[in-house]
């Protein structure tokens, strides 16, 4: 476990360090200095060359740090070699993501998913240490452990199987809940997108909720669901875990239950930080679509260009239906809310003829709460044109008959919606 306030040096093969610096900040790690060795591919055993590694070891002896961050994904061999030579815990990009996950996991499901991902991450490292070191403990992730590496490896396998069983049970419960909501007429909207694009802020803006927001990466791990405000329809909006590029399969698989809920949504609000440059937007959009496709078709996606209040540059050409908003200032939120409601319009047209009475007034009140009332004409009879769901037709006919009225399906309205 990396402690908050730990100091680090950063090893990188290129100058593209913004993301790993942001990850370190999210974890509370202070990067004291960075060492760059520009090369297209990392060394098979040591990431950097052997001469550069000697320089790094000397630098650490002069300016000690708690951990060494590597701006890439380490192979087990590289991990073993670096920790053996540098005598420091070496943390690659995936490990720091897992550490952030571990700190932010709140629900039982999130904690199990993080634990599973961490164990899957450790398995190949354990194998390498078993192969290279017949005795002794791992100086990093096995520090202070009571198991030998081989025994710990068997423990990991057993624990992963047990976690999989519990996650499968939780996933079944969630599917039952989603099916129940669907049967009751609720629509499900999922807010998805790259980490730290303002998804939780967007949830608050749409639902007038007070979900805690944070500008750190992966601040949301557990799903949070709220009802779309000022809508007669039952539309549920869910905030989900953020995406990130080049994540290993085991990490995505560990969060399969959470991702499954997002992929099964009736509508996905794919959120983009529009204040970023065109290249970054296109790169993050590509990553997001790789996760959503092929389960979610383009017709079920609305691209939300968030942070429009800070956008100053030209946006790239985007093929999806888009809405520009600022979750912070409220700009564009009503337009997005109207777009969501339009996606769930009712398509069963009915014409009601009702006598003026207290029962009619009660029925009108119910209709306004449950269907789309298109027009109401108060004359000798109360004439109502509306759109509803197929399943609403029977209760509407029953209530209309109880009020002494009649229901017809007007020919000129067929096909509306």
Secondary structure as UniProt FT lines:
FT   TURN            4..5
FT   STRAND          7..12
FT   HELIX           18..27
FT   STRAND          30..36
FT   TURN            44..46
FT   HELIX           50..62
FT   STRAND          67..70
FT   HELIX           76..86
FT   STRAND          89..91
FT   HELIX           93..104
FT   HELIX           108..132
FT   TURN            141..144
FT   HELIX           149..183
FT   TURN            184..185
FT   STRAND          187..194
FT   TURN            195..196
FT   HELIX           199..207
FT   TURN            217..218
FT   STRAND          224..227
FT   TURN            229..230
FT   STRAND          235..239
FT   TURN            245..246
FT   HELIX           249..254
FT   HELIX           256..263
FT   STRAND          267..273
FT   TURN            274..275
FT   HELIX           278..292
FT   TURN            293..295
FT   HELIX           298..300
FT   STRAND          301..306
FT   TURN            308..309
FT   STRAND          322..324
FT   TURN            327..329
FT   TURN            331..332
FT   HELIX           333..343
FT   STRAND          348..355
FT   HELIX           358..370
FT   STRAND          372..378
FT   STRAND          381..388
FT   TURN            390..391
FT   HELIX           392..402
FT   TURN            403..404
FT   STRAND          406..408
FT   HELIX           411..413
FT   TURN            414..415
//
